[in-house]
Amino acid sequence: MKTKDWFTDWFNTSYYHILYKERNDTEAQVFMKNIVALLSLDKSTHILDLPCGKGRHAVFLNSLGYRVTGADLSENSINLAKKHENDTLHFEVQDMRAVFKNKYDAVFNLFTSFGYFEDDKEDLLILQNIKNGLTKEGVFVFDFLNAAMVKENLVTKEKKVVDGITFNITREISNGFIVKHISFFADTENHSYTERVKYLDLEKMTTYLEKVGFKIEHTFGDYQLNSFNSKHSNRLIIVAK
Ligand SMILES: C[S@@+](CC[C@H](N)C(=O)[O-])C[C@H]1O[C@@H](n2cnc3c(N)ncnc32)[C@H](O)[C@@H]1O
């Protein structure tokens, strides 16, 4: 049975992992290498990857020598991630709207893992939790989509066949959200899910971050850490303390 929150249901299905299976791990690893070098993160750093999904960034960061905790709302994703656990790599189910139990030297929120909630108060609550969950010199790495680019290049209709499933996808920008409708037939049933990500640009993110006491130190526009440009950048990457 579906819950009231699309992100609780959709991200916990096996279909979500099928649709996005071609996600570029090499690109994710290049980003992680670049960001830890930029931040000169010491090997004693404890990083929280929130939300971590199946742990693709967390596992790689741990392989570089960092102590890493990955947390995500999706039980299925955490169960898959747990297969990689070791003494310095742990995974747990956690809702980012809940207060953290521990403090971390760095919190990474990667690959558009924000802006899912209707009310701005919930966005702020997450950022406040992250702020409170950081040590005094702790750093926040925030990797979001570049809303202006998404709007400019919106593919309104798309058909994608992955593992024999035909996903029919439509996209629109509506009431301040970038909305993606996904429908498909699988396992003898019709399915439909909707992803909704708030249209958040640098200005709005800056307001959010300042409200909870963060100071932006860098903004980048891609995983190679080139500067952010709202017209040309693929990503909006913010480093804040
Ligand atoms: C776009 S995925 C990105 C996951 C991961 N960072 C990656 O790059 O593979 C977004 C993730 O957010 C998680 N999520 C959604 N709402 C959440 C919440 N309230 N608390 C914790 N995780 C949540 C989903 O389960 C999903 O794994």
The ligand as a Gaussian input file, in Angstrom:
#p B3LYP/6-31G(d) Opt

LIG

0 1
 C       17.941000      10.770000      -5.669000
 S       18.243000       9.561000      -4.436000
 C       19.968000       9.801000      -4.148000
 C       20.598000       8.774000      -3.269000
 C       22.129000       8.827000      -3.177000
 N       22.588000      10.082000      -2.613000
 C       22.755000       8.590000      -4.529000
 O       23.360000       9.500000      -5.077000
 O       22.645000       7.479000      -5.047000
 C       17.420000      10.250000      -3.046000
 C       17.409000       9.392000      -1.803000
 O       16.739000      10.126000      -0.756000
 C       16.146000       9.200000       0.118000
 N       15.164000       9.929000       0.955000
 C       14.016000      10.522000       0.547000
 N       13.399000      11.126000       1.573000
 C       14.189000      10.927000       2.658000
 C       14.083000      11.311000       4.026000
 N       13.044000      12.019000       4.464000
 N       15.069000      10.951000       4.865000
 C       16.136000      10.208000       4.428000
 N       16.272000       9.806000       3.142000
 C       15.309000      10.161000       2.269000
 C       15.555000       8.170000      -0.827000
 O       15.228000       6.964000      -0.188000
 C       16.644000       8.061000      -1.879000
 O       17.544000       7.003000      -1.591000

